[in-house]
Amino acid sequence: MTLFGMIIYLILNYQINSREKNTKLLRVWPSYRAEECDWAIRKFICLRCLKNGYKYAQEISFDEERRPIRLHGCFSDRRGFFPIEEGKNHPVDF
């Protein structure tokens, strides 16, 4: 491999790794009845979203070691994703 080829390889590899670290994923689950929230990681958030006409969602980003960091919240086509913090934005006695 020539020096030029090596430099191109390193630049492309750096760009790919940078994109992977900054990638955010959005998972949105349709739920129409309270029973459908039984599988949710944060069931009370799912129930709260359902009560207000939204869908339960998770935004997943990754730290430097590529471990997932999950934010739980609600999603609507109009508002997009908005996180719900435990015990702060809503009552937990649903």
PLY file of the C-alpha trace (Angstrom):
ply
format ascii 1.0
element vertex 94
property float x
property float y
property float z
element edge 93
property int vertex1
property int vertex2
end_header
0.00 0.00 0.00
1.33 3.40 -0.90
1.57 6.30 1.52
-1.32 8.03 -0.25
-3.46 4.90 0.05
-2.63 4.61 3.75
-3.63 8.23 4.38
-6.96 7.77 2.56
-7.62 4.58 4.56
-6.95 6.35 7.87
-9.17 9.32 6.97
-12.08 7.09 5.93
-11.69 4.87 9.01
-11.73 7.95 11.27
-14.88 9.31 9.59
-16.71 6.00 9.91
-15.80 5.65 13.60
-16.85 9.26 14.29
-20.26 8.68 12.71
-20.80 5.48 14.70
-20.08 7.25 18.00
-22.54 10.05 17.24
-25.32 7.80 15.99
-28.63 8.04 17.81
-31.38 5.51 17.31
-35.05 6.05 17.98
-37.32 3.13 18.85
-41.04 3.84 18.77
-43.60 1.24 19.80
-47.25 1.59 18.95
-49.40 0.92 21.99
-53.13 1.32 21.98
-54.18 -0.47 25.19
-52.70 -0.53 28.70
-52.00 -4.28 28.42
-49.56 -3.56 25.58
-47.30 -1.68 28.04
-46.51 -4.86 30.03
-43.34 -5.45 27.96
-42.01 -1.89 28.29
-38.81 -1.28 30.25
-40.45 1.73 31.93
-44.06 0.61 32.12
-45.32 3.72 33.91
-43.82 5.93 31.17
-45.53 3.81 28.52
-48.85 4.12 30.37
-48.40 7.87 30.74
-47.67 8.27 27.03
-50.69 6.14 26.15
-52.94 8.17 28.45
-51.90 11.39 26.69
-52.24 10.00 23.16
-48.53 9.46 22.50
-46.42 6.40 21.70
-43.77 4.98 24.06
-40.25 5.49 22.68
-36.58 5.15 23.51
-33.73 7.27 22.19
-30.53 5.23 22.21
-27.09 6.82 21.95
-23.67 5.30 22.60
-20.80 6.34 24.86
-17.09 6.20 23.97
-16.95 2.47 24.72
-20.03 1.88 22.52
-22.30 1.04 25.44
-25.93 2.04 24.91
-27.42 4.96 26.82
-31.23 4.93 26.76
-33.61 7.81 27.33
-37.23 6.81 27.80
-40.07 9.04 26.74
-42.94 9.63 24.38
-43.21 10.24 20.66
-45.74 11.95 18.44
-45.55 12.86 14.78
-46.06 16.50 15.67
-43.65 16.86 18.63
-41.18 14.12 17.83
-39.39 12.43 20.75
-39.46 14.02 24.20
-37.92 12.32 27.25
-39.82 11.73 30.47
-37.75 11.78 33.66
-38.77 9.37 36.39
-40.90 11.08 39.03
-40.38 14.61 37.68
-42.66 15.16 34.69
-45.50 12.96 35.78
-47.09 11.25 38.74
-46.02 7.63 39.13
-49.37 6.50 40.55
-51.13 5.69 37.32
0 1
1 2
2 3
3 4
4 5
5 6
6 7
7 8
8 9
9 10
10 11
11 12
12 13
13 14
14 15
15 16
16 17
17 18
18 19
19 20
20 21
21 22
22 23
23 24
24 25
25 26
26 27
27 28
28 29
29 30
30 31
31 32
32 33
33 34
34 35
35 36
36 37
37 38
38 39
39 40
40 41
41 42
42 43
43 44
44 45
45 46
46 47
47 48
48 49
49 50
50 51
51 52
52 53
53 54
54 55
55 56
56 57
57 58
58 59
59 60
60 61
61 62
62 63
63 64
64 65
65 66
66 67
67 68
68 69
69 70
70 71
71 72
72 73
73 74
74 75
75 76
76 77
77 78
78 79
79 80
80 81
81 82
82 83
83 84
84 85
85 86
86 87
87 88
88 89
89 90
90 91
91 92
92 93
